[in-house]
């Protein structure tokens, strides 16, 4: 089931990532770069709204996994689900209302408008507030479905919703007009559909309670897991500060036009984290379940195997973007100005996000064991350093300065703090994991990526077709090298080929 879940997640995430990336130039072309800046701000609001989660989404996912592992009862799970439902609904209402009321202040005192009318932007932000609240509450339902490892269905649904959100919006704008109002009204309708369907599906997996026992609507069941939830909440809040502070600062410094280019580059680089997402969604509940069953060695094996898979997939994409940032952007958009603005930012964030993909595994291990203390401490220290550094760099050097800070911080976090975490909770794991499951895959690919980077500088060509062929060749070549460099992937493929020959 784990392999099926990972494959389903990857197919879904790759599809969602590809269509969102392919369509970005069309958004800028038909809506205008300033209007697309509003779309980037919308994504920023969703990220900051997740601070209100209070650790509840991963908590319900973990409790569902524990129930599957026999560590909980139907009554306890139902009581916990209802308690979380009350909290989710309340926070969604309060958070959405506050954001709605702040719409005028955001439009007039934060965003730097040049062409869009203030009134239109106020309405757009108000619609964003409702959309963000609705999409946030789906976290509860997704947590239930994920915890019960029904990820094939969830992946299919996510792909369908993404199609409606990214592709369907062009039908709405073609008919009603390419304006921010039409764009965000379409997102609101899709958000409503998403809430209704996910709610219905999650209820299908909630276990029934036999007998006349009263489940109730009390929030008392939260108390038993409050410490764990609070720890996740704090780490999630700090995580938003770590990953979104640069974007928030730049949204107030840059014009919406320039901010759209920065957002585009960061969104591309975030595709690396998206590629690691399906593995984390499948691995975290599985590791928690194995730990609850006392299968420690199996849990570590899942940990190491999934690390190599991330190294192969996310590593290939990241190093391809670093080596071919300019030809990639040129082939994709055909806009020389965009290439000059976005390419350096894309390279820096791609490198930083690759390191972050590996650092995240220390969190998965702590999550499975139910103790996020070291993760919390590390992120508090990181954000204490990151915020002033990003503020300074962004004010003086714009997006490129923020990119350099992001890369350096991730280097220190992976090679220093993650090593410390491993020494405390899984002694003897770090060096072997870092060398065998990360560096042995990444380093050979990095060498060839450097060769391609300098080759492109020497044979620089502004032809879009040439650029596209070059990027495609680099990606395929680096992907093959990464597979050859991964012992686990080589063994898996050789076993599959061997089985086919026997048949």
Secondary structure, DSSP 4 states (H G I P E B T S, - for coil): -HHHHHHHHHHHHHHHHHHHHHHHHHHHHHH-HHHHHHHHHHHHHHHHHGGGGTTHHHHHHHHHHHHHTTSS-HHHHHHHHHHHHHHHHHHHHHHHHHHHHTHHHHHHHTS--SSS-HHHHHHHHHHHHHHHHHHHHHHHHHHHHHHTT-HHHHHHHHHHHHIIIIIHHHHHHHHH-SSHHHHHHHHHHHHHHHHHHHHHHHHHHSPPPPSS------SGGGGGGHHHHHHHHHHHHHHHHHHHHHHHHHHHHS-HHHHHHHHHHHHHHHHHHHHHHHHHHHHHHHHHHHHHTT-HHHHHHHHHHHHHHHHHHHHHHHHHHHHTHHHHHHHHH--HHHHHHHHHHHHHHHHHHHHHHHHHHHHHHHHHHT--HHHHHHHHHHHHHHHHHHHHHHHHHHHHHHHHHHHHHHHHIIIIIHHHHHHHHSTT-HHHIIIIIIIHHHHHHHHHHHHHHHHHHHT----HHHHHHHHHHHHHHHHHHHHHH-HHHHHHHHHHHHHHHH-
